[in-house]
Every structure is written in structure tokens, then in C-alpha cells.
Amino acid sequence: MNEQKIRDVLAAHARLATDAATIGVSDDLYEAGMTSHASVNVMLALEDAFDVEFPDELLRRATFQTIADIDAAVSGLLAEV
């Protein structure tokens, strides 16, 4: 449900070496070229796109490692609303 929106955010903000549309949901985004600086931009864009706020405990590399990880975090935050 959230995957396409996540891919759109990644395409716009992650500075990936690969097209976000071709990355598997379990592929490592950092290996695909996302830097820690870009991950901050991705997080901020995700907050805007989904109208959520990532709590401090989710502000770690593992949260943004894969599309599946991001989707799980966003889904959890949306369920809390």
C-alpha cells in the first residue's frame, strides 16, 4: 500500500545510483548509493508524504535500510494515529 509512495520519495531524495523503481523491497538502500545525509532527507520527505513523525527510537540506519523496513516503520506509525 505504501510502497509506491516510498519509491517516489526515494527517487526524489535518496540520491540512489539505481532507479528506485527497480530496487527490490529487501535490497539494501545504502548499498544502492544512499548516504546517511540522504537518509535524513528521505526521512523528512516521508514525514511530509505520510503526515507522520519518526520518534527518536526509529532514527537509526536499520529503519531506512530497505523499502520493506521503511514500509514497516511507516505502517506502524500510521497505525498509531
C-alpha positions in Angstrom: 0.0 0.0 0.0 2.8 2.5 0.9 5.4 1.0 -1.5 4.9 3.3 -4.5 4.8 6.4 -2.3 8.1 5.3 -0.6 9.6 4.6 -4.0 8.6 8.1 -5.1 10.3 9.6 -2.0 13.4 7.6 -2.6 13.6 8.6 -6.3 13.3 12.3 -5.3 15.5 12.3 -2.2 17.8 9.3 -1.7 20.3 10.0 -4.5 20.5 6.4 -5.4 22.8 5.1 -8.1 19.9 2.8 -9.3 16.4 3.8 -10.3 14.2 3.5 -7.2 11.6 1.6 -9.3 14.0 -1.3 -10.0 15.2 -1.8 -6.4 13.8 -4.9 -4.6 11.9 -4.3 -1.4 14.6 -6.2 0.5 17.6 -4.6 -1.3 20.0 -2.5 0.9 19.4 1.1 0.0 22.8 2.1 1.4 24.5 -0.4 -0.9 22.4 1.2 -3.7 24.1 4.5 -3.0 22.0 6.2 -0.3 24.2 8.2 2.1 23.4 8.9 5.8 22.9 12.5 4.8 20.4 11.5 2.0 18.6 9.2 4.5 17.8 12.3 6.6 16.3 13.9 3.6 14.3 10.7 2.9 13.1 10.7 6.5 11.9 14.3 6.3 10.2 13.7 2.9 8.5 10.5 4.3 7.2 12.5 7.3 5.6 15.0 4.8 4.3 12.4 2.4 2.6 10.3 5.1 1.9 13.0 7.7 3.8 11.2 10.4 6.8 11.9 12.7 9.5 9.4 13.3 10.2 9.1 17.0 13.8 9.1 18.3 13.8 5.3 18.7 13.3 4.9 14.9 16.0 7.3 13.9 18.6 4.6 13.1 20.1 3.1 10.0 18.1 -0.1 10.2 14.8 1.8 9.9 15.8 3.1 6.4 17.9 0.1 5.2 15.3 -1.3 2.8 12.0 -0.4 1.3 10.4 -3.2 3.5 11.9 -1.7 6.6 10.7 1.8 5.7 7.2 0.4 4.9 7.1 -1.4 8.3 8.1 1.8 10.2 5.6 3.9 8.3 2.8 1.4 8.7 3.5 1.2 12.4 3.3 5.0 12.7 0.1 5.2 10.7 -1.5 2.5 12.9 -0.8 4.7 15.9 -2.8 7.6 14.5 
